[in-house]
């Protein structure tokens, strides 16, 4: 786990909002996620890929669609590690 990579990913307001939506919804399709934004589909995909690349979200295929969800284990590990780093 890379604390800085995850922190940089979450520092963007759009990516932070994506993570909040996924936490609230559990698991949603990419097209449903796009409905929460006025941004273009490629822009949402770009932000989702950054969250995926740092491990914060999972994507699984469901036919022609991808379902996105939060990697809760990694998020919990990140929060614990961040807290430990900040109090050193």
BANUSE-253958 format. One record per residue: residue in one letter; x negated, y negated, z negated of N, C-alpha, C in turn; residue number from 1. Coordinates in pm, whole numbers, m for minus. Layout:
BEGIN
ATOM   aa      n_x      n_y      n_z     ca_x     ca_y     ca_z      c_x      c_y      c_z     i
ATOM    a        X        Y        Z        X        Y        Z        X        Y        Z   NUM
...
END
This chain:
BEGIN
ATOM   aa      n_x      n_y      n_z     ca_x     ca_y     ca_z      c_x      c_y      c_z     i
ATOM    x      m84      118        0        0        0        0      m88     m124        0     1
ATOM    x      m55     m218       84     m130     m342       97      m47     m457       41     2
ATOM    x      m82     m502      m80       m6     m608     m146        5     m734      m62     3
ATOM    x     m107     m774       m2     m105     m898       74      m22     m885      201     4
ATOM    x      m31     m772      268       48     m752      390      198     m756      359     5
ATOM    x      238     m692      252      378     m693      213      420     m834      170     6
ATOM    x      335     m901       93      366    m1037       48      382    m1131      167     7
ATOM    x      295    m1119      266      306    m1203      386      435    m1171      462     8
ATOM    x      472    m1046      468      595    m1008      537      715    m1070      467     9
ATOM    x      716    m1068      337      829    m1121      260      829    m1273      249    10
ATOM    x      717    m1337      284      709    m1483      276      792    m1551      384    11
ATOM    x      829    m1477      487      911    m1533      594     1060    m1524      555    12
ATOM    x     1132    m1634      569     1272    m1640      526     1360    m1539      600    13
ATOM    x     1336    m1519      728     1417    m1424      805     1394    m1282      756    14
ATOM    x     1269    m1244      735     1239    m1109      688     1291    m1087      547    15
ATOM    x     1283    m1190      463     1337    m1180      328     1488    m1158      334    16
ATOM    x     1555    m1229      423     1700    m1213      439     1734    m1073      491    17
ATOM    x     1654    m1022      584     1676     m886      635     1669     m787      519    18
ATOM    x     1568     m800      435     1553     m708      323     1671     m720      226    19
ATOM    x     1716     m842      200     1832     m862      111     1958     m797      170    20
ATOM    x     1978     m811      299     2095     m750      365     2087     m599      354    21
ATOM    x     1971     m544      382     1955     m398      376     1973     m346      234    22
ATOM    x     1928     m421      136     1948     m379       m4     2097     m377      m37    23
ATOM    x     2170     m476       11     2313     m486      m18     2394     m381       56    24
ATOM    x     2357     m353      181     2435     m263      266     2392     m117      254    25
ATOM    x     2268      m94      214     2217       44      207     2151       86      337    26
ATOM    x     2232      116      434     2180      160      565     2271      102      673    27
ATOM    x     2211       30      766     2291      m29      874     2218      m16     1007    28
ATOM    x     2294      m27     1113     2236      m22     1247     2172     m156     1280    29
ATOM    x     2084     m153     1377     2019     m276     1421     2121     m376     1474    30
ATOM    x     2220     m326     1546     2321     m417     1601     2404     m482     1491    31
ATOM    x     2433     m407     1384     2506     m466     1270     2420     m572     1202    32
ATOM    x     2290     m544     1189     2199     m640     1129     2196     m769     1210    33
ATOM    x     2193     m758     1341     2190     m875     1428     2311     m965     1406    34
ATOM    x     2424     m907     1367     2544     m984     1343     2534    m1081     1226    35
ATOM    x     2433    m1065     1144     2413    m1153     1028     2328    m1275     1062    36
ATOM    x     2282    m1283     1186     2189    m1389     1226     2236    m1457     1354    37
ATOM    x     2187    m1577     1376     2211    m1646     1502     2088    m1632     1594    38
ATOM    x     1994    m1552     1553     1871    m1530     1629     1894    m1426     1739    39
ATOM    x     1806    m1424     1836     1817    m1328     1946     1779    m1187     1899    40
ATOM    x     1824    m1088     1973     1793     m948     1941     1642     m924     1939    41
ATOM    x     1565     m975     2037     1419     m953     2030     1354    m1015     1906    42
ATOM    x     1407    m1128     1861     1352    m1192     1741     1380    m1108     1617    43
ATOM    x     1501    m1057     1606     1536     m969     1493     1450     m843     1498    44
ATOM    x     1433     m787     1616     1349     m667     1631     1205     m695     1588    45
ATOM    x     1154     m811     1624     1017     m850     1586     1003     m853     1434    46
ATOM    x     1097     m919     1368     1091     m929     1222     1110     m792     1156    47
ATOM    x     1199     m712     1210     1220     m577     1156     1095     m492     1171    48
ATOM    x     1026     m507     1283      904     m429     1307      796     m465     1205    49
ATOM    x      785     m590     1170      686     m631     1069      718     m565      935    50
ATOM    x      846     m564      898      886     m498      773      863     m347      781    51
ATOM    x      887     m289      897      864     m146      919      714     m115      911    52
ATOM    x      632     m197      975      487     m173      979      421     m179      841    53
ATOM    x      477     m261      751      418     m264      616      485     m163      524    54
ATOM    x      582      m89      576      642       20      501      766      m15      420    55
ATOM    x      810     m141      426      924     m182      344     1058     m130      392    56
ATOM    x     1069      m99      520     1195      m44      569     1169       85      646    57
ATOM    x     1271      170      644     1273      294      721     1363      272      841    58
ATOM    x     1334      343      948     1422      344     1065     1441      488     1106    59
ATOM    x     1565      528     1123     1590      664     1170     1688      657     1287    60
ATOM    x     1665      744     1382     1749      749     1501     1881      817     1470    61
ATOM    x     1987      760     1521     2120      818     1512     2182      805     1650    62
ATOM    x     2153      903     1734     2195      894     1873     2116      786     1944    63
ATOM    x     2186      690     2002     2119      580     2072     2083      465     1978    64
ATOM    x     2128      473     1855     2107      364     1760     1999      399     1658    65
ATOM    x     1942      295     1600     1851      312     1487     1920      260     1363    66
ATOM    x     1909      335     1255     1963      293     1127     1848      247     1038    67
ATOM    x     1863      131      980     1759       73      897     1798       82      750    68
ATOM    x     1699      104      665     1721      106      521     1591       64      452    69
ATOM    x     1604       24      327     1488      m19      248     1416      103      193    70
ATOM    x     1284       98      198     1200      198      132     1191      156      m15    71
ATOM    x     1286      200      m94     1298      155     m233     1179      197     m318    72
ATOM    x     1123      314     m290     1006      358     m368      889      263     m347    73
ATOM    x      865      225     m221      754      135     m193      783       m4     m250    74
ATOM    x      905      m50     m239      940     m181     m294      917     m184     m445    75
ATOM    x      958      m80     m515      936      m73     m659      787      m70     m692    76
ATOM    x      711        7     m615      566       16     m635      502     m121     m610    77
ATOM    x      547     m189     m505      496     m322     m473      522     m418     m589    78
ATOM    x      645     m421     m639      679     m513     m747      598     m485     m873    79
ATOM    x      579     m358     m906      498     m321    m1022      353     m362    m1002    80
ATOM    x      298     m333     m885      158     m368     m856      137     m518     m853    81
ATOM    x      233     m592     m798      223     m737     m794      221     m794     m935    82
ATOM    x      307     m744    m1020      311     m789    m1158      178     m761    m1228    83
ATOM    x      124     m640    m1207       m3     m603    m1268     m117     m693    m1220    84
ATOM    x     m118     m724    m1092     m222     m810    m1035     m214     m953    m1089    85
ATOM    x      m92    m1000    m1107      m75    m1138    m1152     m110    m1160    m1297    86
ATOM    x     m103    m1055    m1378     m135    m1072    m1521     m278    m1031    m1554    87
ATOM    x     m356     m994    m1457     m496     m958    m1482     m575    m1076    m1531    88
END
